[in-house]
């Protein structure tokens, strides 16, 4: 039964077409980062970046280095699209994108993390066995089929992402549309739809529509009688996200995933008309079966477990953000902050109020004002900065935060020297105060 489930061969049209679209979108994402000024704002202008904690050794290249870095990723995207040196190109793109993701958090986006996961999975998928330069150069590589596990891993990964995204929305501010109201308040000047998005009825529709879409889209796409309706809903949902939230390639990548839900005959007839359709349903058990099964289960146990870790930390993840990252908690709330950093000279006890713009860009100031992990990192930076000039300091932070437009509350204990606190990975940091 297990062999039939994982190793039965099916037509590979969906994977081939997905590779072409995926490579093209990777090209657009990386080249777009150059021409929209994203690289300049995020990786060139800052004096330093807020790395993921533990990856401080990953630093942006000096000068114009990051422009060349992203240009190389754009070329790799094109190589993936045409299927030339596919495996090597996919590995290089995955490593470079992952490094870029880990070296900064000011432009954090859950979808960037999703691209890491999908890229990592694509490394192992035989996506270059048809309509590729590799297959033309090496005819022995050419194939019209793939093991069924290639489809399963993509669908299961999507199911995890969407399910957790739906569950995360089941909290009071989302259910009474307060969160949606604050999210849409910044869209009031949008042409044609700006005023519509301020209507409470529309906000309720979007709030509950988001819960239902995320929770049901994968099952509805898998079920043949509802597949076409679910696909139509996907088009509307993702185009709406693209227009309103402007999140790059990811709405279109999400639409590309629907290829794996339609019958392979349909995909082949629409996109690969010259390709023979495979329907032999052979079961080919590879020699790597034991290793594959171990890796498969470990990977998905991690994917299921990571978003649950905040339940084991004695704090409210919505407030402290402990366990927030890598958990598919996407566009759940808005946060505003009024934050002041004080530097205390330990030699004489004198305090100095910091001007954050002396060290940070405008975007980094917003991040260092509201996000606890970045507040801690900036405190460590200040301590190191002053130590280099011979001054031993403490860093005290007065941080008032408003979630979803509600009253400001104190997030950080202003009496604790943050610069001399350890970072807690798996438990609550005592310098973070609970919300009332």
FENQUI-V222381 format. One line per field, one symbol per residue. phi: phi as a letter, one per 40 degrees, with the letter a starting at -180 (. if undefined). psi: psi as a letter, one per 30 degrees, with the letter a starting at -180 (. if undefined). burial: 1 if it has 9 or more other C-alpha atoms within 8 Angstrom, else 0. Layout:
phi->???
psi->???
burial->???
This chain:
phi->.cccccbccbcbdcccccdccdccccccccccccccgcccccbbcccabcccdhbcccbdccgcdcccdcccccccdcccccgbfdcccccccccccccccccabcbcadccccccccccccdccccbcafbcdcccbdcccabbaccccccccccccccdcccccccccbdccccgcccccccccbccccgbdcccccccccccccccccccccbccdccccdcbcccccccccccccdccccbfbgccccccccccdcbcdcccccccbbccccccacfcbbccccddcccccdccdccccccdcccccbbcacdcccgcgccgbgccfcabbbabbbbbbbcccbgcbbccccccbbcdcccccccbbdccdcccccccccccccbgbcbbbbbbbbbbbfgcccbccbcccbcccbbccccbaccccccccc
psi->eeeeeegkklkgeeeeeeeeeeeeeeeeeeeefeffgeeeeefeekelljlkkfhffjkkklbgefeeeeeeeeeeeeeeefhkheeeeeeeeeeeeeeeeffkffhkkefeeeeeeeeeefefkifgglhleeeefifffkkgllkffeeeeeeeeeeeeeeeeeeffilefefggeeeeeeffggfgkkefeeeffkeeeeeeeefeeeeeeffeeeeefjefgeeeeeeeeeeeeeeeeeefihbfeeeeeeeffefflkfeeeeeefiffkkkkgfhkjjjlfgeeeeeeeeeeefeeeeeefffffgkiljefefgjgelgghikhflkkkkjkkkkkkjfefgkkkkkjfffflleeeeeefffjeeeeeeeeeeeeeeeefggkkllkkkjjkkkkhglkklkekjfgkjefgklkkeglkkffkklk.
burial->0010111111111111111111111111111011000111111101001111001101110000111001101111111111111100111111011111111111000101100101111110001111111110000001011111111111101111111111111100111011111111001100000110110001110111011111101101100001110110011001111100000010101111111101010011000100001100001000000000000000010011011111001011101111111111100111111011111111000000000000011001111111110111111101100110000111111111111110011111110011100000000100011100
